[in-house]
Amino acid sequence: MKDTHQSYWRSIDFDQMLAEHPIGDDFVAFATSVSREALRAHQNKLFLRCVARAWRIPFYQRLWGAAGIEPGDIRSIDDLPRLPMFSKSDIMESLKLAPPFGDFAGFESYPADQKPPAIMHTTSGTTGDPQVLLFGPKSREVQNLLLARSFRFQGLRPDDVIHSVYGHGMINGGHYVREALTHWTSATFMSAGTGVETRSLQQVELMKRFKATVIAGFADYVKKLADVARENGIEPGRDIPLRMISGQLGREDKAVMKEVWGVDQCFDWYGVGDTGLIAGEGPDQDGLYIHEDAHYVELCDIDTGAPVADGELGDMVVTCLFKDDLYPIIRFNTHDVSRRLTGKSSIGIQYDRIAGFLGRSDNMVKIRGINIFPHGVGAMLEEFDAFAGEFICLARRDQGGRDSFVVVAETTAPEASYADVSRVFGEALKRKIGIEVEIELTPKGATAARTQIDVRQKPIRLIDERK
């Protein structure tokens, strides 16, 4: 009987993958020497492969057909703006139309005996039904390569011991980080996961025992672990020889991260579950380099979808140039907000840069005509010693219909000085946001039940009580 099962590893042409997406010294050589014209030609070649694949998939046939797009209309990457965007809501609709996997992967386009292996994860589902995430072998390994590339570019060494606090289970994060670092680096990997998977005290004890030198994770929990270590007599820098932090740090004050862990380097990188890593800081730490050999990123007006000028805030709309096997991603609106940086790279990298994650447009609140991104509030308060690092924002509406914005902030200050600290915090936020902000101070650790920092990779930062 013929064996019709495809092998994951045999499905990948590694020579072609590394030619299109180099890593290590080859990446640096390519990224510092490629011209913008040659990079555009490279993007165009990969983009047209993705378009050809997308036309075989019901999701895109439906999405593009509804916009009046026909096969042959899209002839180059210059035509990309003609295509409609899609977002998570469209994927969720696809799952309803064709349960349980949706019609966006295109399984049916392969003969039954040629179906490729598939990696399936889901989103956390904390705000509704979980979204299915599907990856073919090639697209999965390119994602892994890009993340490992970023770690290596930032200075990861073969003798490093990496402690990862990205979560596992059905979600993608921890598995993806583990695959990236074990498949594409020589460093030793510790897959601790979240505080639910491995208790926080156990995590810092493991870091001490195995002499962790790098930690990977979201800023909030990484900072929490430093507090847990000190509370239990483990001194970062002395007992845990950490030298580097790399993760999705957002607008967190890196000076604070460096101080609490005693590290020299903190690096930010950005990506979402569907796409993998899109951009990451380099050794110059001057913005996040978009990995343009693998992604095409547009910055679009939050309300109109029109392109915004360099330096202006906009939604990041991503086209993955390597996903031409399962689930092509063409003009995916992440609803994550950033801005494109101007000026040349000081280290000669020819790729464009973004400022990183600056908030979510679908988590943005409009209070009395002002757009507020709750995720950015922490960075606005980091300059104050009395700020303990954790917070949650509340949007409220009184009986007269007037909206207010409340920041519940943890503080190390004594309760007797709350009035003075509240005034200082309120004045700083009014200056930076543009409206009066109500401040409610609370002792350290008191917001955890609402932010769910102990059980979520990304803590909740906004509760809209007006709904």
C-alpha positions in Angstrom: 0.0 0.0 0.0 1.4 3.4 -0.9 2.3 5.7 2.0 0.6 9.0 1.2 1.8 10.9 4.3 4.1 13.8 3.6 7.1 14.4 5.9 7.4 17.8 7.6 11.2 18.1 7.0 11.1 16.7 3.5 8.5 19.3 2.5 11.1 22.1 2.9 13.7 23.2 0.4 16.2 24.5 2.8 18.7 25.8 0.2 16.0 27.9 -1.4 14.8 29.1 2.0 18.2 30.3 3.1 18.8 31.9 -0.3 15.6 33.9 0.1 15.9 34.6 3.8 19.5 34.4 5.0 20.5 34.2 8.7 23.5 35.1 10.8 26.5 36.7 9.0 24.8 36.0 5.6 21.8 38.1 6.8 24.0 41.0 7.8 25.9 40.9 4.5 22.6 40.9 2.6 20.9 43.6 4.6 23.8 46.0 4.5 24.5 45.6 0.7 21.1 45.1 -1.0 19.8 48.2 -2.8 16.2 49.3 -2.4 15.6 48.4 -6.0 16.9 44.9 -5.6 14.9 44.5 -2.4 11.8 45.6 -4.2 12.4 43.0 -6.9 12.9 40.3 -4.3 9.7 41.3 -2.6 7.8 41.3 -5.9 8.9 37.8 -6.9 7.8 36.4 -3.6 4.6 38.4 -3.6 3.4 37.1 -6.9 3.9 33.5 -5.7 1.7 34.3 -2.7 -1.0 35.9 -5.0 -1.0 32.8 -7.2 -1.5 30.6 -4.2 -4.2 32.9 -2.7 -6.3 32.6 -5.9 -6.7 28.9 -5.2 -8.2 29.5 -1.8 -12.0 30.1 -1.2 -11.3 32.8 1.4 -9.4 35.0 -1.0 -11.7 34.2 -3.9 -14.6 35.5 -1.8 -12.7 38.5 -0.3 -11.1 39.7 -3.5 -14.2 38.9 -5.7 -16.4 41.1 -3.5 -14.0 43.9 -4.2 -14.2 43.4 -7.9 -10.7 41.9 -8.2 -10.2 39.2 -10.9 -7.3 36.9 -11.6 -4.7 38.8 -13.6 -5.6 42.2 -12.1 -2.7 42.0 -9.6 0.5 42.0 -11.6 3.1 43.3 -9.2 3.5 44.4 -5.6 2.7 48.0 -6.8 -0.9 46.7 -7.2 -1.1 45.7 -3.5 -3.1 48.7 -2.4 -5.9 47.7 -4.8 -6.6 44.6 -2.6 -8.9 44.8 0.4 -7.5 44.4 3.9 -8.7 41.7 6.2 -8.5 41.3 10.0 -9.2 38.8 12.7 -12.9 39.3 12.4 -12.8 38.0 8.8 -10.9 34.9 9.9 -13.5 34.3 12.6 -16.2 34.6 9.9 -14.3 32.1 7.8 -14.3 29.7 10.7 -18.1 30.0 11.0 -18.6 29.5 7.3 -16.4 26.4 7.1 -15.9 24.9 10.6 -13.7 23.8 12.2 -10.6 25.0 10.2 -12.1 27.7 8.0 -11.6 28.2 4.3 -8.5 30.4 4.6 -5.9 27.6 4.6 -6.8 26.0 1.3 -6.5 22.3 2.3 -9.0 21.5 -0.4 -6.6 22.8 -3.1 -4.3 19.9 -2.6 -5.0 16.4 -3.9 -5.8 14.1 -1.0 -2.5 12.2 -1.3 -0.5 15.5 -1.4 -1.9 17.3 1.6 1.1 18.9 3.3 1.7 18.6 7.1 0.2 21.3 9.1 1.0 22.9 12.4 -2.2 24.1 14.2 -2.4 26.4 17.2 -5.1 28.8 18.4 -5.2 32.2 20.0 -6.0 32.2 23.8 -9.7 32.9 23.3 -9.9 35.1 26.4 -12.2 37.5 24.6 -14.3 35.0 22.7 -13.8 31.9 20.6 -10.2 31.1 19.9 -8.9 31.8 16.4 -7.3 28.9 14.5 -3.7 29.4 13.4 -2.4 27.2 10.6 1.2 26.9 9.3 2.7 24.7 6.6 6.2 23.4 7.0 7.9 26.0 4.9 6.1 29.0 6.4 6.6 27.7 9.9 10.3 27.3 9.4 10.7 30.7 7.8 8.9 32.2 10.8 11.3 30.3 13.1 14.3 31.4 11.1 13.3 35.1 11.2 12.9 35.0 15.0 16.2 33.2 15.5 17.8 35.7 13.0 16.7 38.6 15.2 18.0 37.0 18.4 21.4 36.3 16.7 21.5 39.8 15.2 20.9 41.2 18.7 23.9 39.3 20.0 22.7 35.8 21.1 25.7 33.5 21.5 26.1 29.7 21.2 27.1 29.6 24.9 23.9 31.4 26.1 21.3 29.8 28.3 17.9 31.2 27.3 14.9 31.2 29.7 11.6 31.7 27.9 8.4 32.7 29.6 6.2 32.6 26.5 3.1 30.4 27.1 2.4 27.0 25.6 -0.8 24.9 25.5 -2.8 25.6 22.3 -1.4 29.1 21.9 1.5 29.6 19.5 4.0 31.7 21.4 6.0 29.3 23.5 6.1 26.6 20.8 7.3 29.1 18.2 10.0 30.6 20.3 11.2 27.1 21.3 11.3 25.9 17.7 13.1 29.1 16.5 15.9 28.8 19.1 16.3 25.1 19.0 16.2 24.8 15.2 18.3 27.8 14.3 20.7 28.6 17.2 23.2 26.6 19.3 22.1 28.2 22.6 20.7 26.1 25.4 16.9 26.6 25.7 14.8 26.5 28.9 11.1 26.3 28.1 9.5 27.6 31.4 6.4 29.2 30.0 4.0 31.3 32.1 3.6 31.5 35.8 0.7 29.0 35.5 2.9 26.4 33.8 6.0 26.9 36.0 5.5 28.8 39.2 7.3 32.1 39.3 9.5 31.1 42.3 10.4 27.8 40.5 11.3 29.9 37.4 13.8 32.1 39.2 15.3 29.0 41.0 15.8 27.3 37.6 17.4 30.5 36.2 19.8 30.5 39.2 20.6 26.8 39.0 21.2 26.7 35.2 22.8 30.2 35.1 20.5 31.8 32.6 22.1 34.5 30.6 19.1 35.5 28.4 15.4 35.8 29.1 12.7 36.0 26.4 9.2 37.2 27.1 6.7 40.0 27.5 8.0 42.9 29.6 5.3 42.7 32.3 6.1 39.2 33.4 9.8 39.6 32.9 9.8 42.5 35.4 7.6 40.5 37.8 10.2 37.7 37.9 12.9 40.1 39.1 10.7 41.1 42.0 10.0 37.4 42.8 13.7 36.7 42.8 14.6 39.5 45.2 11.6 38.6 47.5 13.1 35.1 47.8 16.7 36.1 48.4 17.9 35.6 44.8 19.8 38.6 43.5 19.7 39.3 39.7 23.1 39.9 38.4 24.8 38.0 41.2 22.8 34.8 41.5 21.4 34.9 37.9 24.0 36.1 35.4 21.5 37.6 33.0 23.1 39.8 30.3 20.3 40.2 27.8 16.5 40.5 27.6 14.8 40.1 24.2 11.0 40.1 23.9 7.9 42.1 23.1 8.7 45.1 25.3 6.6 47.7 23.6 7.1 51.1 25.1 8.4 49.9 28.4 11.3 51.9 29.8 14.3 49.8 29.1 16.2 51.6 31.9 13.8 50.0 34.4 14.3 46.5 32.8 18.1 46.9 32.9 18.0 48.1 36.5 15.8 45.4 38.0 17.7 42.6 36.2 21.1 44.1 36.2 21.5 43.6 32.4 23.4 45.5 29.8 21.0 45.0 26.9 17.2 44.9 26.4 15.9 44.3 22.9 12.4 44.7 21.5 10.8 42.7 18.7 7.3 42.7 17.2 5.1 40.1 15.6 1.7 38.5 15.9 0.5 34.9 16.1 -0.5 34.8 12.4 2.7 36.3 11.0 5.5 35.5 13.4 8.2 38.0 13.9 7.8 41.1 11.6 10.4 43.5 13.0 13.1 43.6 15.6 15.7 45.8 17.1 19.4 45.5 16.0 22.5 46.1 18.0 22.1 49.9 17.4 18.8 49.8 19.2 17.4 52.6 16.9 14.0 51.4 16.1 12.8 47.9 14.9 14.0 46.8 11.5 11.3 45.3 9.3 12.5 42.0 7.9 11.6 43.2 4.4 12.9 40.1 2.6 10.0 38.3 4.3 7.3 41.0 5.1 5.8 44.0 3.3 4.4 46.4 5.9 2.1 49.3 5.2 1.2 52.0 7.8 -2.5 53.0 7.2 -4.8 55.5 8.7 -6.8 54.0 11.6 -10.1 55.4 10.3 -9.8 55.6 6.5 -7.2 52.9 5.7 -5.2 55.4 3.5 -1.4 55.4 3.7 0.1 57.7 6.4 3.2 59.7 6.0 6.5 58.5 7.6 6.5 59.4 11.2 2.7 59.4 11.6 0.8 56.8 13.6 -1.1 54.1 11.7 -2.3 50.5 11.7 0.3 48.0 10.7 -1.0 46.1 7.6 1.2 43.1 6.9 1.7 41.0 3.8 3.8 37.8 4.6 5.9 37.3 1.4 6.9 33.7 2.4 3.5 32.2 3.2 2.7 30.5 -0.1 1.8 27.1 1.3 -1.0 27.2 3.9 -2.9 30.4 4.9 -1.4 33.1 2.8 -1.5 36.5 4.6 -2.0 39.4 2.1 -2.9 42.8 3.6 -3.7 41.6 7.2 -4.6 44.5 9.4 -3.1 43.7 12.7 -4.7 46.7 14.3 -1.4 47.3 16.1 -0.3 50.9 15.9 3.2 52.1 15.1 5.0 54.7 13.0 7.7 54.4 10.4 11.0 56.0 11.3 12.9 58.4 9.1 16.6 58.7 8.5 19.3 56.1 7.7 20.5 53.3 9.8 23.7 54.0 11.7 24.9 50.5 11.0 24.1 50.4 7.3 21.0 48.2 7.3 19.0 49.0 4.3 15.6 47.9 5.8 13.0 50.3 6.9 12.4 50.7 10.6 9.3 51.2 12.8 9.0 52.5 16.3 7.6 49.2 17.6 4.2 48.5 19.2 2.5 51.7 20.3 -0.9 50.4 21.1 -3.9 48.7 19.5 -6.4 50.7 17.4 -9.2 48.3 18.3 -8.3 48.8 22.0 -8.0 52.5 21.6 -10.6 54.5 23.5 -11.9 57.9 22.5 -12.5 60.1 25.6 -14.0 63.5 24.9 -12.5 63.6 21.4 -9.0 62.3 22.3 -7.7 59.0 21.1 -6.0 57.1 24.0 -3.9 53.9 23.7 -4.0 52.3 27.2 -0.9 50.2 26.6 1.1 53.3 26.5 0.2 54.6 29.9 2.9 52.5 31.7 5.7 54.1 29.7 4.3 57.6 30.6 4.6 56.8 34.3 8.0 55.0 34.3 9.9 58.2 35.1 8.4 58.3 38.6 10.0 56.2 41.4 6.6 55.9 43.1 5.2 54.0 40.2 5.4 50.3 40.9 5.1 49.3 37.2 1.6 47.8 37.1 -1.7 49.5 36.1 -5.1 49.2 34.5 -7.2 51.8 32.7 -10.9 52.2 33.1 -13.3 54.1 30.8 -16.4 55.4 32.6 -19.5 57.3 31.8 -21.5 59.3 34.4 -25.3 59.7 34.4 -25.0 62.9 32.5 -23.2 61.1 29.7 -19.8 62.6 30.4 -16.9 60.1 29.8 -13.8 59.9 32.0 -10.6 58.0 31.9 -9.3 56.5 35.1 -5.8 55.0 35.6 -5.5 52.6 38.5 -1.8 52.6 39.2 0.2 50.5 41.7 2.6 52.5 43.9 5.4 52.0 46.3 4.6 55.2 48.1 3.1 55.2 51.6 -0.6 55.7 51.8 -0.1 59.1 53.6 1.4 60.5 50.4 -1.2 59.2 47.9 -2.7 62.6 47.4 0.6 64.1 46.3 1.5 61.1 44.1 -1.9 61.2 42.5 -1.5 64.8 41.7 1.9 64.3 40.1 0.8 61.3 38.1 -2.4 63.1 36.9 -0.4 66.2 35.8 2.0 64.0 33.8 -0.7 62.1 32.1 -2.7 65.2 31.3 0.4 66.8 29.7 1.1 63.7 27.6 -2.5 62.6 26.7 -4.2 65.9 26.5 -7.2 65.5 29.0 -7.7 65.3 32.7 -7.1 61.8 34.0 -8.4 60.4 37.3 -5.8 58.6 39.3 -6.6 55.8 41.7 -3.5 54.5 43.6 -3.2 51.0 45.0 -0.5 49.0 46.7 1.9 46.8 44.7 0.2 43.7 43.4 -3.4 44.9 43.9 -4.2 45.2 40.2 -3.2 41.6 39.4 -6.7 40.2 39.6 -7.9 42.6 36.9 -4.8 42.6 34.7 -4.5 38.8 35.0 -0.7 39.2 34.8 -0.1 35.9 36.5 -2.0 33.9 33.9 -1.8 35.9 30.7 1.2 36.6 28.4 -0.4 40.0 27.6 -2.0 41.6 30.7 -5.4 43.3 30.3 -4.8 47.1 30.3 -8.3 48.4 29.6 -11.7 47.8 31.0 -14.4 49.8 29.3 -17.2 50.2 31.8 -19.3 52.2 29.4 -20.6 49.2 27.5 
